[in-house]
């Protein structure tokens, strides 16, 4: 049979043109999938912060970290390997020591000077608070490669952490997490 170019109605009386127009009408506003068949998910964006606010906060915190430990007293100054804010249960320290909290972020200070380490800690704590991170590890090193094979940053880092209001507690890391060369820190939660 020869096609005369005429569209023949289906048994139910509908024409192909009507079907096409109804289909297009039903699909109006539908976005087709990309050719690879995957839908990209947008990751949640962090809230924007004014650059000057960040710079001012970092400068204020850095200036507030006074350092009573002189360079020649490092080996003699020995503070406790843990710290907890007044009012918090001592049980918090036991939980930190046992590793009950998952370490969400870490900062490695190997090879940094005291001043560089102080700046990195301020920036790191600020970013952790901004992201809602609660449990972190700061690796200050054991001092095995330093002069006299003594830890250079250990006491400074611990003292600086005690001065930070965002720090609730810290303990010396378990051997698997760095031992005497690191501290595990618990930060205040953020209220959103």
C-alpha positions as CSV (number, residue, x, y, z in Angstrom):
1,X,0.0,0.0,0.0
2,X,1.3,3.4,-1.0
3,X,1.5,6.2,1.6
4,X,-0.3,9.2,0.3
5,X,1.0,11.6,3.0
6,X,-2.3,11.5,4.8
7,X,-2.3,10.7,8.4
8,X,-4.8,8.0,9.3
9,X,-6.6,8.2,12.6
10,X,-6.1,5.4,15.1
11,X,-8.9,3.1,16.0
12,X,-9.9,5.4,18.9
13,X,-10.2,8.4,16.6
14,X,-6.9,10.2,17.6
15,X,-4.4,11.5,15.1
16,X,-0.6,11.3,15.6
17,X,-0.4,15.1,15.5
18,X,-2.8,15.4,18.5
19,X,-0.7,12.8,20.4
20,X,2.5,14.8,19.8
21,X,0.9,18.1,20.8
22,X,-0.5,16.5,24.0
23,X,2.9,14.9,24.8
24,X,4.7,18.3,24.4
25,X,2.1,20.0,26.5
26,X,2.5,17.4,29.3
27,X,6.3,17.7,29.1
28,X,6.4,21.5,29.3
29,X,8.8,22.7,32.0
30,X,10.5,19.3,32.3
31,X,14.3,19.5,32.2
32,X,15.9,16.6,30.4
33,X,18.6,14.6,32.1
34,X,22.2,15.3,31.0
35,X,23.6,12.9,28.4
36,X,25.5,10.8,31.0
37,X,22.3,10.0,32.9
38,X,23.5,11.4,36.3
39,X,22.0,14.3,38.2
40,X,24.7,16.6,39.7
41,X,24.0,17.4,43.4
42,X,24.9,20.8,44.6
43,X,26.9,20.7,47.8
44,X,25.7,23.1,50.5
45,X,27.6,26.3,50.5
46,X,29.1,27.8,53.5
47,X,27.6,31.1,54.6
48,X,29.6,34.1,53.1
49,X,31.7,36.1,55.6
50,X,33.1,39.5,55.0
51,X,36.8,39.4,54.3
52,X,37.7,42.2,56.7
53,X,35.8,40.6,59.5
54,X,37.9,37.4,59.1
55,X,41.1,39.4,59.0
56,X,40.1,41.5,62.0
57,X,39.1,38.4,64.0
58,X,42.4,36.6,63.1
59,X,44.5,39.6,64.1
60,X,42.6,40.0,67.4
61,X,43.0,36.3,68.3
62,X,46.6,36.2,67.2
63,X,47.4,39.3,69.3
64,X,45.5,37.8,72.3
65,X,47.7,34.7,72.4
66,X,50.3,36.0,74.7
67,X,53.2,33.6,75.1
68,X,54.8,33.6,78.6
69,X,57.1,30.7,77.6
70,X,60.5,32.1,76.7
71,X,62.5,30.2,74.1
72,X,65.1,29.1,76.7
73,X,62.4,27.7,79.1
74,X,60.8,25.2,76.7
75,X,62.5,22.2,78.1
76,X,61.8,23.2,81.7
77,X,58.1,24.2,81.4
78,X,56.0,21.0,81.7
79,X,52.2,21.5,81.9
80,X,49.6,18.8,82.2
81,X,49.0,16.8,79.0
82,X,45.3,17.6,79.3
83,X,43.0,20.5,79.8
84,X,39.3,21.0,80.4
85,X,37.2,24.2,80.9
86,X,35.9,24.8,84.3
87,X,32.3,23.5,84.7
88,X,32.7,20.6,82.3
89,X,32.6,17.0,83.5
90,X,35.9,15.3,83.9
91,X,34.3,12.4,82.1
92,X,34.8,14.5,78.9
93,X,38.6,14.0,79.2
94,X,38.2,10.2,79.6
95,X,36.0,10.1,76.5
96,X,38.5,12.2,74.5
97,X,41.4,9.9,75.7
98,X,39.4,6.8,74.7
99,X,38.7,8.2,71.2
100,X,34.9,8.3,71.6
101,X,34.7,11.3,69.3
102,X,35.6,10.9,65.6
103,X,38.5,13.2,64.5
104,X,37.0,15.4,61.9
105,X,40.0,17.5,60.9
106,X,43.7,17.8,61.6
107,X,46.5,20.3,61.4
108,X,50.1,19.3,61.0
109,X,52.6,21.9,62.3
110,X,55.8,20.0,61.4
111,X,58.5,22.3,60.1
112,X,56.8,25.6,61.2
113,X,58.3,28.3,63.4
114,X,56.5,29.3,66.6
115,X,55.0,32.4,64.9
116,X,53.9,30.4,61.8
117,X,52.4,27.7,64.0
118,X,50.4,30.3,66.1
119,X,49.0,31.8,62.9
120,X,48.0,28.4,61.5
121,X,46.3,27.4,64.7
122,X,44.2,30.6,64.8
123,X,43.2,30.1,61.2
124,X,42.5,26.4,61.6
125,X,40.3,26.8,64.7
126,X,38.4,29.6,63.0
127,X,37.7,27.4,60.0
128,X,36.7,24.4,62.2
129,X,34.2,26.5,64.1
130,X,32.8,28.0,60.9
131,X,32.3,24.5,59.5
132,X,30.8,23.1,62.7
133,X,33.8,20.7,63.3
134,X,33.8,19.5,66.9
135,X,36.8,17.1,67.3
136,X,40.2,17.9,65.8
137,X,43.8,16.7,66.0
138,X,46.8,19.1,66.1
139,X,50.1,17.5,65.4
140,X,52.9,19.5,66.9
141,X,55.6,16.8,66.7
142,X,57.8,15.1,69.2
143,X,60.9,17.1,68.5
144,X,62.9,14.2,67.1
145,X,64.4,16.3,64.4
146,X,64.8,19.5,66.3
147,X,67.9,20.9,68.1
148,X,68.6,18.8,71.3
149,X,65.9,16.4,70.1
150,X,63.3,18.2,72.2
151,X,59.8,19.3,71.2
152,X,59.7,22.9,70.2
153,X,56.0,23.5,69.8
154,X,54.3,21.1,72.3
155,X,54.0,23.4,75.3
156,X,53.3,26.5,73.2
157,X,50.5,24.7,71.3
158,X,48.9,23.5,74.5
159,X,49.1,27.0,76.1
160,X,47.6,28.7,73.1
161,X,44.7,26.2,73.1
162,X,43.9,27.0,76.7
163,X,43.5,30.6,75.7
164,X,41.0,29.9,73.0
165,X,37.4,30.2,74.2
166,X,36.3,27.8,71.5
167,X,38.4,25.0,73.0
168,X,36.5,23.0,75.6
169,X,39.1,20.4,76.3
170,X,42.2,18.6,74.9
171,X,44.2,15.5,75.7
172,X,47.4,14.1,74.5
173,X,46.7,11.8,71.6
174,X,46.6,8.0,71.9
175,X,49.6,6.3,70.4
176,X,47.7,5.4,67.3
177,X,46.8,9.1,66.8
178,X,50.3,10.5,67.3
179,X,51.0,10.0,71.0
180,X,53.0,12.8,72.7
181,X,53.4,14.5,69.3
182,X,49.8,15.5,69.0
183,X,46.7,16.7,70.9
184,X,43.1,15.8,70.4
185,X,40.9,18.9,70.9
186,X,37.2,19.2,71.6
187,X,35.6,22.4,70.3
188,X,32.4,24.2,71.2
189,X,29.4,23.4,69.0
190,X,28.0,26.1,66.8
191,X,24.4,27.2,67.1
192,X,22.8,27.6,63.6
